[in-house]
Amino acid sequence: MSNTSQSQGQTLTAQSQTELKHLGLFSELKIKEITLRNRIAVSPMCQYNSIDGLASDWHLVHLGSRAIGGAALVITEAAAVEPIGRICPDDLGIWSDEHIAPLKKITTFIESFGAVPGIQIAHAGRKASTRNPWRDGGSRHEKQNVPENEGGWQPVGPSALPFSENSSTPRELSIAEIEAIQDKFAQAAERAYKAGFKWLEVHAAHGYLLHSFYSPLSNKRTDKYGGSLENRMRNALETIDKVRKVWPKNLPLTVRISASDWVEGGWSVEDSVILAAELKKRGVDLIDCSSAFVRAGDRYQYGPGWQVPLAKTVKEKAEIMTGAVGMITEAQQADQIIRNGEADLVFLAREFIRDPYWPYHAAQELLGKAEAKQILPINYSYSI
Ligand SMILES: Cc1cc2nc3c(=O)[nH]c(=O)nc-3n(C[C@H](O)[C@H](O)[C@H](O)COP(=O)(O)O)c2cc1C
């Protein structure tokens, strides 16, 4: 962040500071009974640091330090709704009541620093049972599978089509199995509430189970869960219906989608508008608009804010709140996204690894140091 804009921030009049605060990145966002202190969310990030899906002190420190740093919303990594729904065996899980207590410690800590604790519940589908990238090497998207004799398992999916040439071929789920996984999402939501989470995000992006059903690239079924757009969306919508029944009405329910496969013949942003409108009818409050990763080998046009137009289109056309994510790294950039009405929230992932105090530093840059200290009381007597 530049010193120039920081000093500009310091010279703002009280009136313009108020305007900046009320319209931009540091304005509050109220959804149901939850008020976010600003528009900055910690995007879910797998930590590959769980044993049997249990949260550890690693998670407390990782998530807790971002709450201290000033994020309004701190969302856990994908927490698997059943063991074979983990992307890799070291992922977080929420498939049993034993997972609740260690998560409760984390939600209590996050709330004590003024942030809202959120959880992403997930099933990895055909992209499950892959190697831990920091321990075993390899890219997250290469998806080398852990063999069954080393603690891995055969993944499941809409069709017996592997994610990549190197991936295991998934077993096609029966209708009874699809319904059973939907129930597991609902049970996970109930546990999430007991663990103290106030914000629920259902993971339906990045080629994992729910996305692999709605994308025509991975779903070749001929029953009521395949073929037409309506049939391919069915699993996501039925899952949300079941989750909605158990997740408290007064708390935000959100969904992360891959708003485009960026591939001719794949899922498109127009399809996302239809899906988002259906989700809205079912009581979803906000769509977190990511994209891509349904198939290995596809290439994407990465760049600063590359997925923001998806959030804007879904917001405008489906008339639902959205989150923007992907290469949002600068305070001014994030502020403009909110100010221009392109999205209601910004989700940052890797930038939060680089700087857990990103919100505080962004406030210093946009509003000046004194105001930053006012709105984000960080308990340091020296300058950071
Ligand atoms: C280490 C790592 C783990 C991630 N794990 C998840 C995850 O559990 N769930 C998810 O939806 N996205 C996950 N993502 C994607 C991020 O949430 C985010 O969408 C992506 O990194 C783009 O944002 P960025 O440019 O700010 O990093 C992960 C990203 C990273 C770098």
PDBQT file of the ligand as one rigid body, heavy atoms in Angstrom, charges set to zero:
ROOT
HETATM    1  C1  LIG A 401      -4.346 -22.770  -0.032  1.00  0.00    +0.000 C 
HETATM    2  C2  LIG A 401      -5.701 -22.544  -0.613  1.00  0.00    +0.000 A 
HETATM    3  C3  LIG A 401      -6.763 -23.327  -0.204  1.00  0.00    +0.000 A 
HETATM    4  C4  LIG A 401      -8.058 -23.109  -0.710  1.00  0.00    +0.000 A 
HETATM    5  N1  LIG A 401      -9.110 -23.836  -0.218  1.00  0.00    +0.000 NA
HETATM    6  C5  LIG A 401     -10.373 -23.514  -0.593  1.00  0.00    +0.000 A 
HETATM    7  C6  LIG A 401     -11.484 -24.114   0.050  1.00  0.00    +0.000 A 
HETATM    8  O1  LIG A 401     -11.375 -24.880   1.001  1.00  0.00    +0.000 OA
HETATM    9  N2  LIG A 401     -12.718 -23.773  -0.417  1.00  0.00    +0.000 N 
HETATM   10  C7  LIG A 401     -12.900 -22.887  -1.445  1.00  0.00    +0.000 A 
HETATM   11  O2  LIG A 401     -14.030 -22.614  -1.827  1.00  0.00    +0.000 OA
HETATM   12  N3  LIG A 401     -11.858 -22.283  -2.022  1.00  0.00    +0.000 NA
HETATM   13  C8  LIG A 401     -10.613 -22.557  -1.615  1.00  0.00    +0.000 A 
HETATM   14  N4  LIG A 401      -9.552 -21.874  -2.149  1.00  0.00    +0.000 N 
HETATM   15  C9  LIG A 401      -9.820 -20.815  -3.130  1.00  0.00    +0.000 C 
HETATM   16  C10 LIG A 401      -9.869 -19.452  -2.426  1.00  0.00    +0.000 C 
HETATM   17  O3  LIG A 401     -10.937 -19.392  -1.492  1.00  0.00    +0.000 OA
HETATM   18  C11 LIG A 401     -10.025 -18.328  -3.447  1.00  0.00    +0.000 C 
HETATM   19  O4  LIG A 401     -11.252 -18.504  -4.117  1.00  0.00    +0.000 OA
HETATM   20  C12 LIG A 401      -8.888 -18.299  -4.466  1.00  0.00    +0.000 C 
HETATM   21  O5  LIG A 401      -7.627 -18.505  -3.839  1.00  0.00    +0.000 OA
HETATM   22  C13 LIG A 401      -8.855 -16.967  -5.215  1.00  0.00    +0.000 C 
HETATM   23  O6  LIG A 401      -8.710 -15.896  -4.306  1.00  0.00    +0.000 OA
HETATM   24  P1  LIG A 401      -7.271 -15.141  -4.073  1.00  0.00    +0.000 P 
HETATM   25  O7  LIG A 401      -6.820 -14.663  -5.441  1.00  0.00    +0.000 OA
HETATM   26  O8  LIG A 401      -7.614 -14.012  -3.140  1.00  0.00    +0.000 OA
HETATM   27  O9  LIG A 401      -6.314 -16.122  -3.497  1.00  0.00    +0.000 OA
HETATM   28  C14 LIG A 401      -8.274 -22.102  -1.676  1.00  0.00    +0.000 A 
HETATM   29  C15 LIG A 401      -7.182 -21.320  -2.102  1.00  0.00    +0.000 A 
HETATM   30  C16 LIG A 401      -5.914 -21.516  -1.578  1.00  0.00    +0.000 A 
HETATM   31  C17 LIG A 401      -4.791 -20.639  -2.031  1.00  0.00    +0.000 C 
ENDROOT
TORSDOF 0
